[in-house]
Amino acid sequence: MDNVETKSKLPKVPEKALEALKEGIQSVLDSKDWAGFLSAIRQIHDYSFNNRLLIMLGQTKRGWPFSPLVAGKTKWQTKFNRNIKKDEFVKPIWIIAPVLINKSDENGNPIVKADGTAEKIPIRFRGVRVYDHHQTEGEEIPTPDTSAMMDQLDCEVSDQVLDGMISVARRRQVQVLQDVPEVEMGAALGRCWFQNNGRADKIEIKSGLNLATTVSVLAHELGHAILHNRDEYQEHDSSSIKELEAESVAYLVCSYYGVDLGGRSFQYIVHHGTASDDVVADLLKSGDRIFRAYDEIVTTVDQVLKSSL
């Protein structure tokens, strides 16, 4: 009974929002530029993958360049001292957000998390208005600080980035073996190994790779280690959604640290070419997974970089 009741209460995304998401995904498929799409939407940190896609689509429709300068009316007023222009209030970019209620136990008592706050569950989704900076007026928007030490690197990377990524693996109890002989690796640059319980426990990297390539390969294999289990990894091939996820993680991490991956293609996206229901479901499911893995990696690496200053 519990499973049936839980399933019946799962929130549904409004049809109009799904159509907008499908339209946005189709535009990515048409452009055959998954890498460019990832590079753009990684600039927005406060929204889910689905909402980043809706924001990008809303800006494109209005003829504006993609920008992370998007917020709700209250945030524009309180954080930036800017107001929505008179004629723009009725022209928001619509995103979707869950309506949350307190989760209760079988006796109807609220379930409290370790931090003392009530655990929440979504019951439905609602539309939420956000506005691009073009729709606002007021004080000048502060220029973001882009002086981070890795931003200007081009195919060069600090040893400490590699150290930080090894720390990510260590926290997950994954051993990283570098300089594995070519005779053992064959054509593979990297491999991820999994325990019988399905969790990753070892990553191997081929010998003879330069630092930037080692970083990119490790980022890819960390994507597998974070996102996939043994069965998923063993069953995937170069055109599978699992490979898209791992390569997307590598692309985002390397882009963040200024490592140019060159002409790598995302063949899974190009191969499908149409936003069928299955492709839409795969990509929407993958999007948040990709960004969670990316956030986990760069958060730890940034901590290592900061501690070395």
Secondary structure as the mmCIF struct_conf table of DSSP 4:
data_model
#
loop_
_struct_conf.conf_type_id
_struct_conf.id
_struct_conf.beg_label_comp_id
_struct_conf.beg_label_asym_id
_struct_conf.beg_label_seq_id
_struct_conf.end_label_comp_id
_struct_conf.end_label_asym_id
_struct_conf.end_label_seq_id
HELX_RH_AL_P HELX_RH_AL_P1 ASP A 2 SER A 8
TURN_TY1_P TURN_TY1_P1 LYS A 9 LYS A 9
HELX_RH_AL_P HELX_RH_AL_P2 GLU A 15 SER A 31
TURN_TY1_P TURN_TY1_P2 LYS A 32 LYS A 32
HELX_RH_AL_P HELX_RH_AL_P3 TRP A 34 ILE A 41
TURN_TY1_P TURN_TY1_P3 ARG A 42 GLN A 43
BEND BEND1 ASP A 46 TYR A 47
HELX_RH_AL_P HELX_RH_AL_P4 PHE A 49 LYS A 61
TURN_TY1_P TURN_TY1_P4 ARG A 62 GLY A 63
HELX_LH_PP_P HELX_LH_PP_P1 TRP A 64 PHE A 66
BEND BEND2 PRO A 68 PRO A 68
STRN STRN1 VAL A 70 ALA A 71
HELX_RH_AL_P HELX_RH_AL_P5 LYS A 73 PHE A 80
STRN STRN2 ARG A 82 ILE A 84
TURN_TY1_P TURN_TY1_P5 LYS A 86 VAL A 90
BEND BEND3 LYS A 91 LYS A 91
HELX_LH_PP_P HELX_LH_PP_P2 PRO A 92 PRO A 92
STRN STRN3 ILE A 93 ASN A 102
STRN STRN4 SER A 104 SER A 104
TURN_TY1_P TURN_TY1_P6 GLU A 106 ASN A 107
BEND BEND4 GLY A 108 GLY A 108
HELX_LH_PP_P HELX_LH_PP_P3 ASN A 109 ASN A 109
STRN STRN5 PRO A 110 PRO A 110
HELX_LH_PP_P HELX_LH_PP_P4 ILE A 111 ILE A 111
STRN STRN6 VAL A 112 VAL A 112
TURN_TY1_P TURN_TY1_P7 ALA A 114 ASP A 115
BEND BEND5 GLY A 116 GLY A 116
HELX_LH_PP_P HELX_LH_PP_P5 THR A 117 THR A 117
STRN STRN7 ALA A 118 ALA A 118
HELX_LH_PP_P HELX_LH_PP_P6 GLU A 119 GLU A 119
STRN STRN8 LYS A 120 ASP A 132
HELX_RH_3T_P HELX_RH_3T_P1 HIS A 133 GLN A 135
STRN STRN9 THR A 136 GLY A 138
BEND BEND6 GLU A 139 GLU A 139
HELX_LH_PP_P HELX_LH_PP_P7 GLU A 140 ASP A 145
TURN_TY1_P TURN_TY1_P8 MET A 149 GLN A 152
BEND BEND7 ASP A 154 CYS A 155
HELX_RH_AL_P HELX_RH_AL_P6 ASP A 159 ARG A 171
TURN_TY1_P TURN_TY1_P9 ARG A 172 GLN A 173
STRN STRN10 GLN A 175 VAL A 180
HELX_RH_AL_P HELX_RH_AL_P7 GLU A 182 MET A 185
TURN_TY1_P TURN_TY1_P10 GLY A 186 ALA A 187
BEND BEND8 LEU A 189 LEU A 189
STRN STRN11 GLY A 190 PHE A 194
TURN_TY1_P TURN_TY1_P11 ASN A 196 ASN A 197
BEND BEND9 GLY A 198 GLY A 198
STRN STRN12 ALA A 200 LYS A 206
TURN_TY1_P TURN_TY1_P12 SER A 207 GLY A 208
HELX_RH_AL_P HELX_RH_AL_P8 LEU A 211 LEU A 227
HELX_RH_AL_P HELX_RH_AL_P9 ARG A 230 GLU A 235
TURN_TY1_P TURN_TY1_P13 SER A 238 SER A 239
BEND BEND10 SER A 240 SER A 240
HELX_RH_AL_P HELX_RH_AL_P10 ILE A 241 TYR A 256
TURN_TY1_P TURN_TY1_P14 TYR A 257 GLY A 258
TURN_TY1_P TURN_TY1_P15 GLY A 262 GLY A 263
HELX_RH_AL_P HELX_RH_AL_P11 GLN A 267 HIS A 272
BEND BEND11 THR A 274 THR A 274
HELX_RH_AL_P HELX_RH_AL_P12 ASP A 277 SER A 308
#
